[in-house]
């Protein structure tokens, strides 16, 4: 008979998981270790397999439908035939203590947290596989002892081999192992515990040789051990219950995961897993997840998390004050466009440093957007302290920043919410701080505004307006009202200015409540096109039905977005053609500010309008600082004096401005219309300086269509027949 080969016996391990991909992963990892992985997709299937196999180990998922891992483990432990099989829970659930203890209460020997390192899995499985093989060898040896002495000798040999394998395994274990012995009868405590055994892996963790650790107390081995580690080991020794703890050992500068259990009287076994690399990876991931990579500040996600904590503290503690500051740099975009994005990034880093230099140690500073920053100011003595911090940040940002030979100056608009306040989510609070910032910016650069609840109502109203505007044209909710324009010399009707009104049910929405929103959304273009076409149709009707004066006109305002349309002239020609209105009766009004944004382009389009026969008026004249040279080139007919000059002509400088505009217009061959006339004194003064026309509440408010017809009937007799 030939010499028998040394064949490693295959050992069965049960893997229970409701995800097939996890079972395939476990099978592939353990197959090379001589392990046969038997798989089960549920707790019920696992229980059916238990009587059919002598498993060395069970790898059990916790969260499974039907029968979870904890319940399955309890049933396995309740069966006398299977209670000896060790169970390791493999799970992605939270590692909170309640989950850990629940697992140990059901008989688990260890945990593996997904995603796990493959070497750690193999090492843990190897321990229990070898223990199973040793147990089977001992079992076989015991049976042989009952049969023959010869078999007893054989089993003794097998036992020796098994012990040798176990000693080899103990020496080569991936995890550290140490056995502590407590003095008989003594109350458990680390000062009375001595290290009676440890393996090479534990020597590496301690960074000391075996001979310097054996028979030493833990106080002697680690004199600076943190108190919570002492309490942990003492508790396990006192209660005799297994437990697990993760923490940082400052003396060894390592993160350890310690599993402790009581293998016998006055003994505590410690299995140590060095998780320093994993914790460092987690910290790196945390930085990537919660840190802004450009500035190193907290990002928006971490900011909201800290804000949620501040809100919770304010609910638990009386008189706890905090504030949220939302900051947006004014006019930052020109930096990127003129100096480049690298320079812009450098500016943002400098701004972050300046803000952080003002913030207190307990405050949170975050980058919440491209050029937006947030601060959580905590433990405030009073609301005024938050405002003082905001002003100091403004002063710090205002200091000149030298960059590549350029001297840069910055301001920031800031919005603030003072807590405690009734918010369900931190996102809502940050939103209100941003809303307050927008109100601050509307006041001018470098302003600070504290949030007030009416701001939220106005924002919600604005959102409603935005949404409703999309449907208003289809529902035909827009109307034109007409404000009369009179000749100041003889008080005769000279024309009307068409003004857009929005009628919702029986209510008219004020123009200032929807025109700005229409501008922002771009809806002003189709709305303006409708207004132009409607004004032309109505004026053509007047032209047919009434004996209009020769110079009678209908004035229609064009917005900047509408004027910028490349097919503006074509749309105007279509409106005139479809209505049949004499082009000479249409007066297009554009603002002086629009004129000066791109004078060359404006001149080209105005010539197109004039060539069609339409007239052109510059609205709000006197507010846009027009160049006289451009004014001479513009093909215009009328200047309209802004109401701000007319309404306050008691001020001498306004009198001078009005007189100058009238004189300038006449010298250029233009006529003048004054807006906002409310008193007879204003009308008389304008008439005395030969201002041709005027409009305002002294004459009439804007009139709906039927009232405008009534005025035409009085001022302009109807055609006979």
Secondary structure, 3 states (H helix, E strand, C coil): CCCCCCCCCCEEEEEECCCHHHHHHHHHHHHHHCEEEEEECCHHHHHHHHCCCCCCEEEECCCCCCCCHHHHHHHHHHCCCCCCCCEEEEECCCCCHHHHHHHHHCCEEEEEECCCCHHHHHHHHHHHHHHHHHHHHHHHHHHHHHHCHHHHHHHHHHHHHHHHHHHHHHHHCCCEEEEEEECCCCCCCHHHEEEEEECHHHHHHHCCCHHHCCCCEHHHHCCCCCHHHHHHHHHHHHHCCCEEEEEEECCCCEEEEEEEECCCCCEEEEEEEECHHHHHHHHHHHHHHHECCCCCCECHHHHHHHHHHHHHHHHHCCCCCEEEEEEEECCCHHHHHHHCHHHHHHHHHHHHHHHHHHCCCCCEEEEEECCEEEEEECCCCCHHHHHHHHHHHHHHHHCCEEECCEEECCCEEEEEEEECCCCCCHHHHHHHHHHHHHHHHHCCCCCEEECCHHHHHHHHHHHHHHHHHHHHCCCCCEEEEEEEEEECCCCCEEEEEEEEEEEECCEEECHHHHHHHHHHHCCHHHHHHHHHHHHHHHHHHHHHHECCCCCCEEEEECCHHHHCCCCHHHHHHHHHHHHCCCHHHEEEEEEHHHHHHCHHHHHHHHHHHHHCCCEEEEEEECCCCCCHHHHHHCCCCEEEECHHHHCCCCCHHHHHHHHHHHHHHHHCCCEEEECCCCCHHHHHHHHHCCCCEECCCCCCCCECHHHHHHHHHHHCCECCC
